[in-house]
Amino acid sequence: AREKELRDACTILGIDDLRLLGLRDKTLEFEDPDKLADRIGVIIAEINPSLVITHYPGHGVHPDHNALGAATIRAIGRMPQDKRPAVHCHAITKNRVEALGEADVVVDVSSVSDIKLAAIKAHSSQSSAMLARMGEQMAKDPEFRKQMEQQRSRELYWTYKW
């Protein structure tokens, strides 16, 4: 079910190069960090991106997010500095600003916020209850609605501090 949700979200976002590593949900924190970084490094070397977006290690909330972010940073950190892509990290923790400072990169995604929401909704096993609660609260509280609409219209990223 989770793989289908991911594929559906990728279709919504126009992503046609999805790489699945065959890892089980809720187990990434138990993977060998070097081996996981090796696998990610192979993909990065093949694609040769100018930008990698990942979770900021320790600020992804979910252990899988933190493990994947750490492995991605490890893979990029192994590269010669002049060959590294830019890295923008998403941080979800409540203390992210206190720990990391203000976001380094703010991207206005308001023109595609409906697409973003559709992709989130595609992950219904993870998002439907949360979105229903948010919808109820937004209907009751105009200030909360404004805050959520503002949040949905921009993406915040921190550059990794090597």
N, C-alpha and C positions, 0 to 999 in steps of 0.2 A: 504494500500500500504506500509506504513512504517513497519507494523508488518511483512509483507512478506519479505521486504528487510532485516529486522533483522534476520528472520529465514534463509534466503538464506546465509547471512554472517556467521551465526553460523554453517551452513552446511559446508561452505568453510573452517572454522577454526576448524572443528571437535568437536564443542561444542554440546553435546547432552542433557545437563541439563539446559535448558533455563527457567527462572522464570519470568513470566510477572506479574506485580502488578496491572494491570488494570487501570493505571493512564493515563490521557490524555496528549499528547504532549503540551508543552508550558504552563503547569499549575502547575508543581511541586513546584514552588516558592510560590504558594498559599496554598499548603497542610500544615496541622498542622505538624511542624517539629518533635514533640515528637511522634506522631502517625506514621509518616513515619519511624522514627528511630526504633520504636517498630517493625514494619513489617520487616525491614531489619535485626534487631537483631534476630528475630525468624529464619530467613534463615541462618544467620551466625552461630547461635547455632546449627542448624540442620546439617549443612555441616561441621562445625568445621575446617575451612581452616587454613593453616599455613601462608598464605599470602592473603591479600585483596588488590586489585588495584581499585582505585577510582579517582575521580577528586579532586584536591586540592581546598577546599572551597575558593571562591573568585577569583580563577584563572582558572575557567572552560569556560570562555567567555559567554556561554549561561546560562541563569537563571536556566534552568532545571539541567544542569551539576553542577552548584554551589549548588543547593538545595539537589541534590542526594549525592554529596560529603559531604556536611555538615551533612546530616542525617546519612550517613554511619559512619562518624567520631564520631557522637554523640552515635550511637549504640555501637561502639567498645569502646568508652570512658566509657560507663556504665559497661563494663566488668571488673572483677578484673584484675589488671595490669599483673599478672603472667599468665592469661588465654587469653590475647589479641593476635590475630595474628599480624604478621608484616603488616604494611600498607605502600604501595607505592602509591603516588599520582601523577597523571598526571596534569601538569600545561600548559595551552595554552596561557595565556596572554602575551603580548609583554614585560611587565615589570617583568616577573617571576623571572629572575635572580637578578634584583635589589631588588625585594621584598623578595625572598626566598633564595638567594644565588645560587651557582652552583648546578646542580642536584646531588643528593646523590647516585643515582643508574643509570648507563648507561648500557643498554642491547643491545648487538650486535644482530640484527635480520636480518642481510644481507642474511643469508642462507634461510630465509623464506620471503624475501621482496616481492616476486611475489605473495605469498599467502596473505600477508598483503594488497597489492594493490588490489587483487581480492575481498577481504572482503570489502574494502573501496568502490570499484566500485559497489558492491552489493547494497549499499545504494544510488542508482542512483538519487533519488529525492533530495538528499542532496549533492551529490558529482559530478555529471556529468558536470555541468557548471564550477565548480571550477577546475576539472581535465582538462577540455578542455582548459581553460585559461592558466593553468600551462603548458600544452603540447605545446601550441603556444609559450609561453615565453621561454620554454626549447629549442625549435627548433631554436629560434632566438639568444639565449644568452647561450653560452657554460658554463659560470661561474655560471649562475642561475641553469642550468641543473646539474652541479656538486654539488651545494649546496642542491638541492632537492633530488638527489640520496643519498647524505650523510645523510640527514634528514630521508629519508625513511628506511635507513639501521640500525637505532638505535632508541631505545626508552629511553626517559629520565623520571626519577621519582624522586620525593622529598619525604623523609620520613616526616610524619606529626609530628610537634613539639608540643607535649602534653603540 
